[in-house]
C-alpha cells in the first residue's frame, strides 16, 4: 500500500512572462572573480522539459539560456512531482517518485489522481480589507486529463461590489498534467503563470486623465464601484497597510487615490490526492521577471527560509567544526556580497546622505586617473579580496574586533531612520530599518570567526 505522499518541490517560484515559450532550465556557472572582473554570476543550460498542448512531455538540451525572445520575457513554469513511500507485496519499504507503474501495482490508474490548484491575487484586498476585492481562481484536474486548464480569477459574487464582475475573469495563468511515458514516467503537474499584464476599471480613462496610465480596451474589465477602485487617501502616509506606503498606481504622482489597477500576479497552493485519504500540498509563488539575473543577493529567500528552519544548527559546535562545509557557506556569502557590490553605485548613494547624515557619509577619495566612481571602485576592489578566503581568514585573525566593527547585527533596537557605516550600507530592510544579514548568517559568520581565532597560536 502507499503509505504517504508529498510534492517536490514543496515551494516553487514562477515568473511572469509574455512569451509562449517557457524559460529553459539552468544552473549557476562559475562567477567572474578575476582581479578586474565584474563579479557577476554566470548561468549554464541544463536538460529541460518541453510540454506539448496534448500533454506529450519530452526532454531537450538547450544550447544557451535565453531569458527573452521576440515575444518578451520567457516565463518560469515550474513542475511539481509526486513522491511517496509504499510497501510492496513482499513487505519491502520503498521511497521515491510515484509513476503509473507504481499506481498500477496497487490497483490504481492515472484517473485516480486528483490535482487541485488554488491561487489568489489579494493585493487590493490587502489594502482595502474588503472581501469584494479578492481575486481567486481554482482548477481541478484528473491525472488522465492532459489538456491545459486556465486559472480564471473571479471575485466573490456574493459581495456587494465585486472587483471582477461575474461576466468577466482575470487570467492568473494555467496548469497542465503531462502524460507519463517510458522516458518520463513520473506524475507531474506544470504551473504556468500569467503574462505580466495589468487590468483596470472600465472608467480608467476618467480616473487616469493626464497620466501615463492607459490600458487597451480589452483589459478594462474591473468594476469601478469596487472598494479598490474608489479608494481615496487624504495623504499617502495614511496608507498603513504597506511599507513604504503608497505602493499603487497613482501614488507617485500624488493623486492619493487608487486607479483601480490590478496585475496578474498570484500565490497559492498545489494539492494532489489519491484514494485512501492521501493528500500532499505545495506552495506556488508568482513574481515579476528578474531584471538582474547576473547578481545574486547576499540575503536571499533561501537564506530567509534557512533562518526559519535551520537557525539552531549553526549554534551546534559540531556543525561549525566542519571546516569544509562552513568555509563553503562563508565563501558563498562573500561571493554574493561581491556580486551585489558590483551592482551598486556607492558614490551616488553616499551623495544622497551627505546633507542629512554628514557624520556617517564617507569622505570621497581622490579618484585614480580614469576612474570616475572613486568610492565604487574602491569598494569593488576591497570586496573582491574577501572572496579569497585565505585573505579574509588572515584579516579576521589579525583583527579580532573586525566583524563587530564592520558587520551590522540583525534586529538592533534602533530608530528606523538610523544607519551607519557598518555593512551592508545604504540598503533598506523590509522593516524600514537598515538591511542586515539573517540571524543564521550572522551567527555562522561570528562562530566561524571565533573558531579561527581559537585555532590561532598565541603570538602568531
C-alpha positions as CSV (number, residue, x, y, z in Angstrom):
1,X,0.0,0.0,0.0
2,X,1.0,3.6,-0.5
3,X,1.7,5.0,3.0
4,X,2.5,8.7,2.4
5,X,2.8,11.1,-0.5
6,X,4.4,14.6,-0.8
7,X,5.2,17.1,-3.6
8,X,8.6,18.2,-4.7
9,X,9.4,21.0,-4.6
10,X,7.3,22.0,-1.5
11,X,7.7,25.6,-2.6
12,X,8.2,26.8,-6.2
13,X,8.7,30.3,-7.8
14,X,7.1,31.0,-11.1
15,X,7.9,34.1,-13.0
16,X,5.7,36.2,-15.3
17,X,6.4,36.3,-19.0
18,X,4.6,37.2,-22.2
19,X,6.4,34.7,-24.4
20,X,4.6,31.4,-25.1
21,X,7.9,29.6,-24.7
22,X,8.9,28.8,-21.1
23,X,12.3,29.7,-19.8
24,X,14.8,26.9,-20.2
25,X,16.2,25.1,-17.1
26,X,19.6,26.4,-16.0
27,X,22.0,26.4,-13.1
28,X,24.7,28.8,-11.8
29,X,28.0,28.6,-13.5
30,X,31.4,29.9,-12.3
31,X,31.4,33.5,-11.2
32,X,33.7,36.1,-12.8
33,X,36.1,36.6,-9.8
34,X,39.2,37.6,-11.7
35,X,41.2,40.5,-10.2
36,X,39.5,43.1,-12.5
37,X,36.4,41.0,-13.3
38,X,32.8,42.0,-12.9
39,X,31.9,39.6,-10.1
40,X,28.8,38.7,-12.0
41,X,27.2,35.3,-11.8
42,X,27.1,33.2,-15.0
43,X,24.4,30.6,-15.8
44,X,24.6,27.3,-17.8
45,X,21.8,25.5,-19.5
46,X,20.8,22.0,-18.3
47,X,18.3,19.5,-19.6
48,X,14.8,21.0,-19.9
49,X,11.3,19.6,-20.4
50,X,9.0,20.6,-23.2
51,X,5.3,20.1,-22.7
52,X,3.1,20.0,-25.8
53,X,-0.5,21.1,-26.0
54,X,-1.7,17.4,-25.9
55,X,0.4,16.6,-22.8
56,X,3.3,15.0,-24.5
57,X,6.5,15.5,-22.4
58,X,10.0,15.4,-24.0
59,X,13.5,16.3,-22.9
60,X,15.8,18.8,-24.7
61,X,19.3,20.1,-24.0
62,X,19.4,23.9,-24.8
63,X,22.4,25.4,-26.4
64,X,22.2,28.5,-24.3
65,X,19.9,30.2,-21.7
66,X,17.5,32.7,-23.1
67,X,15.5,34.9,-20.8
68,X,13.8,36.8,-23.6
69,X,12.7,36.3,-27.2
70,X,10.8,38.3,-29.8
71,X,7.6,37.8,-27.7
72,X,9.0,39.2,-24.5
73,X,10.2,37.6,-21.2
74,X,10.0,33.8,-21.1
75,X,8.0,32.7,-18.1
76,X,9.4,30.4,-15.5
77,X,6.9,27.5,-15.3
78,X,7.8,25.1,-12.5
79,X,6.8,21.4,-12.4
80,X,5.6,19.6,-9.3
81,X,6.4,15.9,-8.9
82,X,4.5,13.4,-6.7
83,X,6.8,11.5,-4.3
84,X,5.8,8.8,-1.8
85,X,6.7,5.9,0.4
86,X,5.0,2.5,-0.1
87,X,5.1,-1.1,1.0
88,X,5.4,-3.8,-1.8
89,X,3.6,-7.1,-1.8
90,X,6.8,-8.6,-0.4
91,X,6.8,-6.3,2.5
92,X,9.6,-4.2,1.2
93,X,9.6,-0.5,2.1
94,X,10.3,1.8,-0.8
95,X,10.5,5.6,-1.3
96,X,10.7,7.5,-4.5
97,X,8.8,9.2,-7.3
98,X,5.3,7.9,-8.0
99,X,4.8,6.6,-11.5
100,X,2.0,5.0,-13.4
101,X,3.6,1.6,-12.8
102,X,3.7,2.2,-9.0
103,X,0.0,3.2,-9.1
104,X,-0.8,0.1,-11.1
105,X,0.9,-2.1,-8.5
106,X,-1.8,-1.0,-6.1
107,X,-4.7,-1.2,-8.5
108,X,-4.8,2.5,-9.2
109,X,-4.7,4.4,-12.5
110,X,-4.0,7.9,-13.6
111,X,-7.7,8.7,-13.3
112,X,-7.5,8.1,-9.6
113,X,-5.1,11.0,-9.2
114,X,-6.7,14.4,-8.5
115,X,-5.0,17.7,-8.6
116,X,-6.4,20.9,-7.1
117,X,-4.7,24.3,-7.7
118,X,-6.0,27.3,-5.8
119,X,-4.4,30.7,-6.3
120,X,-5.3,34.3,-5.5
121,X,-4.3,37.9,-6.1
122,X,-5.0,39.7,-2.8
123,X,-3.1,42.9,-3.3
124,X,-6.2,45.1,-3.5
125,X,-7.8,43.2,-0.6
126,X,-4.7,43.6,1.5
127,X,-5.1,47.4,1.4
128,X,-8.9,47.7,1.5
129,X,-9.6,44.7,3.7
130,X,-12.8,44.2,1.7
131,X,-14.0,40.8,0.5
132,X,-15.2,42.4,-2.7
133,X,-11.6,43.0,-3.8
134,X,-10.4,39.4,-3.6
135,X,-9.4,37.8,-6.9
136,X,-9.3,34.0,-6.7
137,X,-9.0,31.1,-9.2
138,X,-9.3,27.3,-8.8
139,X,-8.7,24.4,-11.1
140,X,-9.4,20.7,-10.5
141,X,-7.7,18.2,-12.9
142,X,-7.7,14.4,-13.1
143,X,-4.4,12.7,-13.6
144,X,-5.5,11.4,-17.0
145,X,-6.6,14.8,-18.3
146,X,-3.6,16.3,-20.2
147,X,-5.2,19.4,-21.6
148,X,-4.2,22.9,-20.4
149,X,-6.7,24.4,-17.8
150,X,-6.8,28.2,-17.4
151,X,-6.8,29.8,-13.9
152,X,-9.6,32.3,-14.3
153,X,-9.7,34.9,-11.5
154,X,-13.0,35.8,-10.0
155,X,-14.2,37.9,-7.1
156,X,-16.8,36.7,-4.6
157,X,-20.0,37.1,-6.4
158,X,-22.0,37.3,-3.2
159,X,-20.2,40.6,-2.4
160,X,-22.0,43.9,-3.0
161,X,-19.4,45.3,-5.5
162,X,-17.0,42.5,-6.7
163,X,-13.8,43.8,-8.2
164,X,-14.1,41.3,-11.1
165,X,-17.7,41.3,-12.4
166,X,-19.5,38.0,-12.8
167,X,-19.3,38.0,-16.6
168,X,-15.5,38.7,-16.6
169,X,-12.4,36.9,-15.4
170,X,-8.8,38.0,-14.7
171,X,-6.3,35.4,-16.2
172,X,-3.9,34.2,-13.5
173,X,-2.1,31.5,-15.6
174,X,-2.8,27.9,-16.3
175,X,-2.0,24.3,-15.2
176,X,-1.4,21.1,-17.2
177,X,-0.8,17.5,-16.3
178,X,1.8,15.8,-18.6
179,X,1.1,12.3,-19.9
180,X,3.7,9.9,-18.4
181,X,5.8,8.0,-20.9
182,X,8.5,5.4,-20.9
183,X,11.3,8.0,-20.7
184,X,9.5,10.3,-18.2
185,X,7.1,8.1,-16.2
186,X,6.7,10.4,-13.1
187,X,3.4,12.0,-12.0
188,X,3.8,15.8,-12.6
189,X,1.8,19.0,-12.9
190,X,3.1,22.1,-14.6
191,X,2.1,25.6,-13.4
192,X,2.3,28.4,-16.0
193,X,2.0,32.0,-14.6
194,X,0.3,35.0,-16.2
195,X,1.8,37.2,-18.9
196,X,2.6,40.1,-16.6
197,X,-0.4,42.2,-17.7
198,X,-2.3,44.9,-15.9
199,X,-6.0,45.3,-15.8
200,X,-8.1,48.3,-14.9
201,X,-11.7,49.5,-14.3
202,X,-14.0,50.4,-17.1
203,X,-13.6,54.1,-16.2
204,X,-9.8,54.1,-16.1
205,X,-9.7,56.9,-18.8
206,X,-11.5,59.2,-16.4
207,X,-9.6,58.2,-13.3
208,X,-6.2,58.4,-15.0
209,X,-6.7,61.5,-17.1
210,X,-3.5,63.4,-17.8
211,X,-1.4,60.4,-16.6
212,X,0.5,57.7,-18.5
213,X,-1.8,55.0,-17.1
214,X,-3.8,54.0,-20.1
215,X,-4.6,50.4,-21.0
216,X,-6.0,48.6,-24.0
217,X,-9.8,48.5,-24.0
218,X,-9.8,44.7,-23.7
219,X,-8.1,44.9,-20.3
220,X,-10.6,47.4,-18.9
221,X,-12.8,44.8,-17.2
222,X,-12.9,45.7,-13.5
223,X,-15.9,47.1,-11.6
224,X,-15.5,50.9,-11.0
225,X,-17.8,50.6,-8.0
226,X,-15.5,48.1,-6.2
227,X,-13.8,49.4,-3.0
228,X,-10.4,49.2,-4.6
229,X,-11.4,51.4,-7.5
230,X,-12.9,54.0,-5.1
231,X,-10.0,54.1,-2.5
232,X,-9.1,57.7,-1.5
233,X,-6.4,58.9,0.9
234,X,-6.1,62.3,2.4
235,X,-2.4,61.7,2.5
236,X,-0.1,59.0,1.2
237,X,1.1,58.4,4.8
238,X,-2.5,57.3,5.6
239,X,-1.7,54.0,3.8
240,X,-0.9,51.9,6.8
241,X,-1.1,48.6,5.1
242,X,2.1,48.7,3.1
243,X,5.7,49.8,3.9
244,X,6.7,52.1,2.4
245,X,3.2,53.5,1.9
246,X,1.7,54.3,-1.5
247,X,2.6,51.1,-3.4
248,X,-0.1,51.5,-6.0
249,X,-0.5,53.2,-9.4
250,X,-1.0,56.9,-8.9
251,X,0.7,57.3,-5.6
252,X,4.0,58.6,-7.1
253,X,2.0,61.4,-8.8
254,X,0.4,62.4,-5.5
255,X,-3.0,61.6,-6.9
256,X,-3.7,60.0,-3.5
257,X,-6.3,57.8,-5.0
258,X,-6.3,54.3,-6.3
259,X,-6.7,54.0,-10.1
260,X,-8.2,50.5,-9.5
261,X,-5.5,48.7,-11.4
262,X,-4.6,45.0,-10.7
263,X,-1.9,42.8,-12.2
264,X,-2.0,39.1,-12.8
265,X,0.5,38.0,-10.1
266,X,-0.8,35.4,-7.7
267,X,0.2,33.0,-4.9
268,X,-1.5,29.8,-3.8
269,X,-1.4,26.0,-3.3
270,X,-1.0,22.9,-5.4
271,X,-2.5,19.8,-3.9
272,X,-2.7,16.2,-5.1
273,X,-5.0,13.5,-3.7
274,X,-5.0,9.7,-4.0
275,X,-7.7,7.3,-2.9
276,X,-7.5,6.4,0.8
277,X,-7.2,9.9,2.1
278,X,-3.6,10.5,0.8
279,X,-3.1,14.2,0.2
280,X,0.0,16.4,-0.3
281,X,0.2,20.2,-0.7
282,X,2.9,22.5,-2.0
283,X,3.1,26.3,-2.4
284,X,3.4,28.3,-5.6
285,X,4.5,31.9,-5.7
286,X,4.5,34.1,-8.8
287,X,6.9,37.0,-9.2
288,X,8.0,39.6,-11.8
289,X,10.9,38.9,-14.1
290,X,14.4,39.2,-12.5
291,X,16.0,42.3,-14.1
292,X,19.4,41.5,-12.7
293,X,19.8,37.7,-13.2
294,X,23.6,38.0,-13.1
295,X,23.7,39.3,-9.5
296,X,22.7,37.0,-6.5
297,X,21.5,38.9,-3.4
298,X,23.5,38.2,-0.2
299,X,20.2,37.8,1.7
300,X,18.0,35.6,-0.5
301,X,14.7,33.9,0.0
302,X,16.6,30.7,0.6
303,X,18.5,32.4,3.4
304,X,15.3,33.6,5.0
305,X,13.8,30.0,4.8
306,X,17.0,28.5,6.3
307,X,16.8,31.1,9.1
308,X,13.3,29.8,9.9
309,X,14.0,26.1,9.9
310,X,17.8,25.7,10.3
311,X,18.9,28.5,12.5
312,X,19.8,26.3,15.5
313,X,22.3,24.2,13.6
314,X,24.9,27.0,13.5
315,X,24.9,27.1,17.3
316,X,26.0,23.4,17.3
317,X,29.8,23.3,17.8
318,X,30.0,20.1,15.6
319,X,28.4,22.0,12.7
320,X,30.9,24.8,12.8
321,X,33.7,22.4,13.4
322,X,33.1,21.0,9.9
323,X,35.6,23.5,8.4
324,X,35.0,22.4,4.8
325,X,31.2,23.0,5.0
326,X,31.5,26.2,7.0
327,X,34.1,27.6,4.7
328,X,31.9,26.9,1.6
329,X,29.0,28.8,3.2
330,X,31.2,31.8,4.2
331,X,32.8,31.9,0.7
332,X,29.3,31.7,-0.9
333,X,28.1,34.6,1.3
334,X,31.1,36.8,0.3
335,X,30.8,35.9,-3.4
336,X,27.2,37.2,-3.2
337,X,28.3,40.3,-1.4
338,X,30.8,41.0,-4.2
339,X,28.1,40.4,-6.8
340,X,25.8,42.9,-5.0
341,X,28.6,45.4,-4.6
342,X,29.3,45.2,-8.4
343,X,25.7,46.2,-9.0
344,X,25.8,49.4,-6.8
345,X,26.8,53.0,-7.4
346,X,28.3,53.8,-4.0
347,X,29.2,57.3,-5.0
348,X,25.5,58.2,-5.7
349,X,24.3,56.5,-2.5
350,X,26.9,58.4,-0.5
351,X,26.0,61.7,-2.0
352,X,22.3,61.2,-1.1
353,X,23.2,61.2,2.6
354,X,25.8,63.9,2.7
355,X,23.3,66.7,3.6
356,X,21.3,64.7,6.2
357,X,23.9,62.4,7.7
358,X,27.1,64.1,7.0
359,X,28.8,62.5,10.0
360,X,28.4,59.0,8.6
361,X,29.0,59.6,4.9
362,X,32.3,58.5,3.6
363,X,35.0,61.0,2.6
364,X,35.2,60.8,-1.2
365,X,38.8,59.9,-2.1
366,X,40.8,61.5,-4.9
367,X,39.9,59.3,-7.9
368,X,42.6,57.5,-9.8
369,X,43.3,58.5,-13.3
370,X,40.3,57.5,-15.5
371,X,38.2,56.3,-12.5
372,X,35.0,58.4,-12.3
373,X,33.4,56.5,-9.4
374,X,36.1,56.5,-6.8
375,X,34.1,55.0,-3.9
376,X,32.5,52.4,-6.0
377,X,35.9,51.3,-7.5
378,X,37.4,51.2,-4.0
379,X,34.5,49.1,-2.7
380,X,34.7,46.6,-5.5
381,X,38.4,46.1,-5.1
382,X,38.1,45.7,-1.3
383,X,35.2,43.3,-1.5
384,X,37.0,41.2,-4.2
385,X,39.7,40.4,-1.7
386,X,37.2,38.7,0.7
387,X,36.4,36.1,-1.9
388,X,39.9,34.8,-1.5
389,X,39.0,33.1,1.8
390,X,42.7,32.9,2.9
391,X,42.9,36.7,2.8
392,X,39.6,37.0,4.8
393,X,40.8,34.5,7.4
394,X,44.0,36.4,7.9
395,X,42.1,39.7,8.4
396,X,39.8,38.0,11.0
397,X,42.8,36.5,12.9
398,X,44.7,39.8,12.9
399,X,41.7,42.0,13.8
400,X,39.6,40.2,16.4
401,X,37.1,43.0,16.5
402,X,36.7,43.3,12.7
403,X,33.3,41.8,12.3
404,X,31.9,43.7,15.3
405,X,33.1,46.9,13.7
406,X,32.0,46.4,10.1
407,X,29.0,44.0,10.1
408,X,25.6,45.1,11.4
409,X,24.0,42.6,13.7
410,X,20.4,41.6,13.0
411,X,17.4,43.3,14.6
412,X,19.1,46.0,16.5
413,X,16.9,48.2,18.6
414,X,17.5,51.4,16.7
415,X,15.3,54.1,15.2
416,X,14.1,53.1,11.7
417,X,15.9,56.0,10.1
418,X,19.3,55.1,11.7
419,X,22.2,53.9,9.6
420,X,25.9,54.0,9.8
421,X,29.0,52.6,8.0
422,X,28.5,49.0,9.0
423,X,27.8,46.5,6.3
424,X,25.5,46.3,4.4
425,X,25.5,50.1,3.9
426,X,22.9,52.2,2.1
427,X,20.3,49.4,1.8
428,X,16.8,49.3,3.3
429,X,15.3,46.3,5.0
430,X,11.7,45.2,4.9
431,X,11.2,46.7,8.3
432,X,12.2,50.2,7.0
433,X,15.5,49.9,9.0
434,X,19.0,49.3,7.7
435,X,19.3,45.9,5.9
436,X,21.1,43.2,7.7
437,X,22.1,39.5,7.4
438,X,19.7,36.9,8.7
439,X,20.3,35.7,12.3
440,X,21.6,32.4,11.0
441,X,24.1,34.1,8.6
442,X,25.3,36.4,11.3
443,X,25.7,33.7,13.9
444,X,27.5,31.4,11.4
445,X,29.9,34.2,10.5
446,X,30.7,35.1,14.1
447,X,31.1,31.4,15.1
448,X,33.4,30.8,12.1
449,X,35.5,33.8,13.0
450,X,35.7,32.7,16.7
451,X,36.8,29.3,15.6
452,X,39.6,30.8,13.5
453,X,40.8,32.8,16.5
454,X,40.6,29.8,18.8
455,X,42.8,27.8,16.5
456,X,45.4,30.6,16.1
457,X,48.6,30.0,18.0
458,X,49.4,32.8,20.5
459,X,51.9,35.3,19.2
460,X,51.5,34.4,15.5
